[in-house]
Amino acid sequence: MKKTLVSLFCIGLLLLGFNQTLEAGSRSERNEGQRRIVVADTNSTHHLNLYVAYERGLFAERGLDVVIEQTNASVAAVVGGTADITFACPTAVMTPIANGSNLTIIAQVKIPCTSLLVVPVDSPIRSPQDVRGLQIAGLSATCCAVIAIRDNLRDLYNVEFELATLAPGAALAALQAGSVSGAILEEPFVAEALLLVDAQGRPRFRTVFDGRSDVNGDGIIEANLAGENPPCRTINANTNFVANRLDDVILFLEAIEEANRIILANPSAPEIVAIALKYVSVSEQAIINSNPNLGFQTRLDTEGLKAYADALVRMGTFPVNPGDGLFAPQLRGITW
């Protein structure tokens, strides 16, 4: 009888301990869920600060459980609430914002835009006027770089070109095949193009109107056709997420800022290059060559971004520029 009572008592303790473990586990999951941030991401070296912050544990140090989910529909995931944050081209988020979706811009990712016009080394393009009527590959008519280059060609030189809508990898392939006269490429695809050589080891491509190359060989360097320090990608979030978890949003951005400082101190450091290669499929040398061109910062260039929105209005993408309504009001004075 004593043995039976002792056995029952021990079983009771075990069950109590098991139940307490379950309760503790569920409490832990609830707490983890409250601090979890889901980032919907499309792989890019332009999001290197996100990857460095994650790999270096900068989010975890701040009590954040950041999950990076790779998807080609990152903006839609944030609008739909299945993700909290995405890093994206600002023009990709302006249309849903203008249409009243649960989306807002919370910070800059980098300035300037690194996209350049790449042409074959033997291209006859020597002046902006030479681009008139040519077929040029680019991501889309609403891509920031395409907008900037097209607008400057039109406004400054009265020049129009025909856009072949192609993703960067396909645009580079089309350039190699000679099916387009040039391609508007961003880093690291610019670096990849400049690494390509012919059978004699000579470069196959060059950049033009980039603010750093002497196109005509006359000692005169053309200004960057994309403009001076045009803003590039932004960090964007679900509006409900920002409203309900502003403290975590600020901690997230603090981690990104720390990652920015780490990267900018030595953009081509072996550890930084290794992190980039873990997330993107380009050559190591392209990463080494292109990383120094990525000017990471979180401070928003609101005027530059609103100018992109003006361009989208002119294109008929949406009827009214949201202006300051593009940006999270909770972060005024912090990132803008």
Phi and psi in degrees as a GROMACS rama.xvg file:
@    title "Ramachandran Plot"
@    xaxis  label "Phi"
@    yaxis  label "Psi"
@TYPE xy
-59.6234  -41.5699  LYS-2
-62.8272  -38.6358  LYS-3
-65.8056  -43.9094  THR-4
-63.4019  -42.0385  LEU-5
-62.0609  -41.9361  VAL-6
-62.8995  -44.4582  SER-7
-63.9213  -39.4628  LEU-8
-62.4468  -42.8886  PHE-9
-65.1048  -42.0755  CYS-10
-61.5587  -40.9316  ILE-11
-61.5811  -41.679  GLY-12
-63.83  -40.6516  LEU-13
-62.1652  -44.3779  LEU-14
-64.2314  -40.9374  LEU-15
-61.9955  -44.9891  LEU-16
-62.3807  -39.8688  GLY-17
-64.0428  -44.0763  PHE-18
-63.1826  -40.7702  ASN-19
-64.4075  -37.2136  GLN-20
-63.4232  -42.7055  THR-21
-61.7019  -43.7609  LEU-22
-64.1269  -42.1763  GLU-23
-64.0013  -40.7281  ALA-24
-62.4424  -43.9544  GLY-25
-69.1195  -34.0151  SER-26
-63.7764  -41.7047  ARG-27
-61.8338  -42.3685  SER-28
-64.7751  -39.09  GLU-29
-64.5395  -43.5206  ARG-30
-64.7205  -41.0564  ASN-31
-63.2787  -40.791  GLU-32
-63.4508  -33.5078  GLY-33
-69.6768  -27.8582  GLN-34
-105.557  0.477529  ARG-35
-76.0194  138.831  ARG-36
-126.7  121.855  ILE-37
-97.5954  121.054  VAL-38
-106.311  115.754  VAL-39
-83.312  125.808  ALA-40
-135.682  140.956  ASP-41
-109.323  122.665  THR-42
-51.6267  130.548  ASN-43
-165.789  142.433  SER-44
-65.7279  -17.5126  THR-45
-69.6224  -11.9025  HIS-46
-106.427  21.6704  HIS-47
-58.6501  -33.3932  LEU-48
-65.664  -31.8417  ASN-49
-63.8131  -46.4859  LEU-50
-68.1575  -39.2995  TYR-51
-65.9657  -43.7435  VAL-52
-60.3577  -39.2936  ALA-53
-70.6773  -50.9177  TYR-54
-68.0214  -30.7312  GLU-55
-86.3043  0.372897  ARG-56
74.3298  21.2911  GLY-57
-71.055  -30.0768  LEU-58
-71.1364  -47.9101  PHE-59
-59.7085  -36.6082  ALA-60
-59.75  -24.6364  GLU-61
-101.064  12.6839  ARG-62
78.5347  18.1455  GLY-63
-103.245  136.122  LEU-64
-103.469  86.9771  ASP-65
-86.7481  129.966  VAL-66
-116.671  124.321  VAL-67
-100.074  116.612  ILE-68
-110.993  119.104  GLU-69
-79.0968  129.115  GLN-70
-158.027  150.188  THR-71
-87.7926  -1.07756  ASN-72
-121.864  51.1899  ALA-73
-66.6608  -40.6661  SER-74
-65.8385  -43.4157  VAL-75
-61.7815  -36.2752  ALA-76
-63.578  -39.7777  ALA-77
-72.1673  -42.8217  VAL-78
-59.0473  -41.0149  VAL-79
-78.4606  -9.87756  GLY-80
86.3922  4.88412  GLY-81
-83.1005  -12.2935  THR-82
-135.323  161.176  ALA-83
-101.034  -36.4543  ASP-84
-138.806  148.27  ILE-85
-144.313  148.189  THR-86
-99.1233  125.053  PHE-87
-154.648  164.289  ALA-88
-61.286  131.703  CYS-89
-59.3433  -33.1872  PRO-90
-67.8768  -19.2901  THR-91
-74.8788  -21.5815  ALA-92
-103.022  -14.1576  VAL-93
-67.9645  -37.16  MET-94
-64.1411  -50.7534  THR-95
-62.2797  -34.4796  PRO-96
-64.0405  -46.5827  ILE-97
-62.8502  -28.0265  ALA-98
-90.1472  7.7788  ASN-99
86.5246  15.8391  GLY-100
-71.7323  162.316  SER-101
-77.1403  71.3165  ASN-102
-149.015  142.537  LEU-103
-151.522  154.364  THR-104
-90.289  126.934  ILE-105
-109.551  -22.7548  ILE-106
-165.666  161.475  ALA-107
-80.0973  154.602  GLN-108
-99.9107  -47.7729  VAL-109
-160.384  155.019  LYS-110
-144.667  135.039  ILE-111
-93.108  175.778  PRO-112
-61.7584  135.502  CYS-113
-98.949  6.33843  THR-114
-71.6958  138.389  SER-115
-136.34  160.325  LEU-116
-87.5124  119.196  LEU-117
-108.27  133.215  VAL-118
-135.981  162.054  VAL-119
-60.8518  152.14  PRO-120
-61.0759  -29.8227  VAL-121
-96.3141  16.9355  ASP-122
-62.2619  142.167  SER-123
-75.3871  -2.90532  PRO-124
-69.2615  111.526  ILE-125
-125.711  -11.5753  ARG-126
-147.288  159.364  SER-127
-55.0973  -32.3331  PRO-128
-63.8568  -24.4186  GLN-129
-70.0971  -12.6226  ASP-130
-82.7011  -13.3066  VAL-131
-55.036  124.636  ARG-132
78.7029  -4.59954  GLY-133
-77.8939  158.222  LEU-134
-92.2408  117.54  GLN-135
-118.511  129.649  ILE-136
-79.9238  143.051  ALA-137
-161.761  161.595  GLY-138
-60.7141  -49.5936  LEU-139
-169.485  165.269  SER-140
-64.9939  -23.4775  ALA-141
-99.3019  5.09423  THR-142
-65.508  138.2  CYS-143
-52.0383  -47.7731  CYS-144
-66.1913  -41.4239  ALA-145
-63.5587  -43.3387  VAL-146
-58.3508  -49.4168  ILE-147
-62.8614  -47.1715  ALA-148
-68.4358  -42.8272  ILE-149
-62.5476  -46.1981  ARG-150
-63.3699  -41.8863  ASP-151
-67.5673  -39.4308  ASN-152
-62.6141  -42.3069  LEU-153
-69.4583  -47.7253  ARG-154
-76.0526  -36.9141  ASP-155
-92.4506  -29.8297  LEU-156
-127.472  -0.540833  TYR-157
55.9779  42.3257  ASN-158
-117.383  136.495  VAL-159
-123.462  148.18  GLU-160
-128.521  167.23  PHE-161
-95.3732  125.037  GLU-162
-89.8822  125.694  LEU-163
-99.4455  109.103  ALA-164
-75.4211  108.899  THR-165
-143.967  142.23  LEU-166
-65.5471  158.92  ALA-167
-53.0614  -46.43  PRO-168
-61.5679  -43.3074  GLY-169
-68.6091  -35.1017  ALA-170
-64.7349  -41.5013  ALA-171
-65.6929  -39.9113  LEU-172
-63.2141  -40.8423  ALA-173
-65.2435  -37.1952  ALA-174
-65.0901  -41.9084  LEU-175
-64.0843  -36.5907  GLN-176
-78.6769  -12.0668  ALA-177
79.4409  15.4545  GLY-178
-85.0235  -8.81291  SER-179
-131.997  157.162  VAL-180
-84.3835  -19.3561  SER-181
-167.291  171.107  GLY-182
-143.998  134.739  ALA-183
-87.4109  105.992  ILE-184
-118.204  147.783  LEU-185
-103.408  165.516  GLU-186
-67.0343  147.091  GLU-187
-88.9211  10.2684  PRO-188
-70.1751  -30.1256  PHE-189
-60.4889  -48.3302  VAL-190
-61.4458  -40.159  ALA-191
-61.0327  -44.5483  GLU-192
-61.9064  -41.5824  ALA-193
-73.2833  -13.6604  LEU-194
-85.7441  -15.4249  LEU-195
-73.6158  136.241  LEU-196
-129.5  160.748  VAL-197
-88.1989  -172.355  ASP-198
-62.3332  -24.5202  ALA-199
-92.7375  4.94332  GLN-200
81.4799  13.7746  GLY-201
-91.1778  145.602  ARG-202
-57.1831  143.415  PRO-203
-95.5743  -24.1541  ARG-204
-135.043  159.068  PHE-205
-142.631  162.763  ARG-206
-99.5639  152.538  THR-207
-130.994  150.574  VAL-208
53.4922  45.6197  PHE-209
-107.06  3.4934  ASP-210
77.112  7.54363  GLY-211
-142.688  -13.0318  ARG-212
-108.071  145.671  SER-213
-93.4379  88.6637  ASP-214
-61.6908  -44.4633  VAL-215
-91.9479  -3.67121  ASN-216
69.8698  20.0029  GLY-217
-107.291  11.3787  ASP-218
82.7111  -2.00954  GLY-219
-99.6635  121.886  ILE-220
-96.7617  120.935  ILE-221
-66.9462  146.85  GLU-222
-65.7931  157.327  ALA-223
-64.1532  122.356  ASN-224
-65.3066  -21.827  LEU-225
-80.3011  -7.37137  ALA-226
103.756  175.099  GLY-227
-91.5973  113.85  GLU-228
51.6026  51.8421  ASN-229
-67.7984  140.22  PRO-230
-66.1191  152.616  PRO-231
-118.067  -136.303  CYS-232
-64.3674  157.587  ARG-233
-126.373  160.042  THR-234
-96.1312  129.251  ILE-235
-129.498  148.255  ASN-236
-141.557  158.795  ALA-237
-67.0049  132.821  ASN-238
-62.6191  -36.3272  THR-239
-66.1634  -37.3164  ASN-240
-62.3148  -44.2432  PHE-241
-64.1833  -43.4206  VAL-242
-65.2324  -39.284  ALA-243
-89.9587  -21.0263  ASN-244
-137.704  48.8658  ARG-245
-59.393  -38.8722  LEU-246
-59.9634  -41.3583  ASP-247
-70.8031  -33.9885  ASP-248
-60.4104  -45.0031  VAL-249
-65.0336  -40.76  ILE-250
-63.2372  -40.165  LEU-251
-59.0133  -46.8722  PHE-252
-68.2215  -32.6507  LEU-253
-62.1342  -41.6171  GLU-254
-64.3588  -39.7487  ALA-255
-63.5343  -41.542  ILE-256
-62.2461  -39.9147  GLU-257
-64.3822  -41.0204  GLU-258
-62.2337  -39.433  ALA-259
-57.505  -45.1864  ASN-260
-63.2796  -39.5934  ARG-261
-63.5419  -46.6899  ILE-262
-65.465  -48.4826  ILE-263
-66.0569  -23.7135  LEU-264
-66.0143  -32.922  ALA-265
-162.626  82.9853  ASN-266
-60.6286  -25.7922  PRO-267
-105.69  17.6477  SER-268
-59.1676  143.313  ALA-269
-52.4642  -40.8042  PRO-270
-64.5095  -40.9249  GLU-271
-67.2767  -42.8568  ILE-272
-63.087  -40.7819  VAL-273
-63.3499  -39.6456  ALA-274
-64.8981  -43.4362  ILE-275
-59.9507  -44.4974  ALA-276
-66.5122  -22.7078  LEU-277
-69.0383  -24.7111  LYS-278
-110.772  -22.1159  TYR-279
-125.646  152.651  VAL-280
-106.208  73.9018  SER-281
-136.809  172.684  VAL-282
-73.0709  153.47  SER-283
-60.5843  -40.1444  GLU-284
-66.5269  -34.6526  GLN-285
-64.0107  -38.147  ALA-286
-64.4822  -46.824  ILE-287
-59.5691  -42.4372  ILE-288
-74.0844  -32.1721  ASN-289
-94.1021  -28.3395  SER-290
-54.3096  -38.8848  ASN-291
-63.7368  -14.4093  PRO-292
-88.3358  -4.11277  ASN-293
-92.2838  103.592  LEU-294
-91.1926  80.425  GLY-295
-69.6126  136.726  PHE-296
-163.198  158.717  GLN-297
-104.786  -14.9705  THR-298
-69.37  124.215  ARG-299
-75.4714  137.067  LEU-300
-90.8547  82.7228  ASP-301
-64.1596  -37.1877  THR-302
-68.3739  -42.8228  GLU-303
-63.1108  -39.5232  GLY-304
-69.1923  -39.4505  LEU-305
-66.734  -28.4638  LYS-306
-66.6535  -37.4598  ALA-307
-61.5089  -41.6786  TYR-308
-63.1755  -37.8166  ALA-309
-59.1933  -42.6787  ASP-310
-62.7365  -39.8341  ALA-311
-66.9027  -34.8184  LEU-312
-64.5213  -43.387  VAL-313
-61.551  -32.1435  ARG-314
-80.2147  -7.79667  MET-315
81.9655  15.9521  GLY-316
-67.8457  -40.4634  THR-317
-149.761  158.716  PHE-318
-79.2671  -32.0169  PRO-319
-132.163  133.573  VAL-320
-70.2957  121.652  ASN-321
-66.726  -13.6045  PRO-322
59.4062  -131.098  GLY-323
-64.4452  -14.8459  ASP-324
-67.0568  -7.92339  GLY-325
-70.898  -24.3536  LEU-326
-110.589  149.327  PHE-327
-66.1575  117.678  ALA-328
-63.0926  -27.2027  PRO-329
-65.3337  -19.9305  GLN-330
-105.05  9.7167  LEU-331
-62.6626  130.854  ARG-332
88.8558  -7.43485  GLY-333
-110.94  -56.6821  ILE-334
-114.377  -3.47075  THR-335
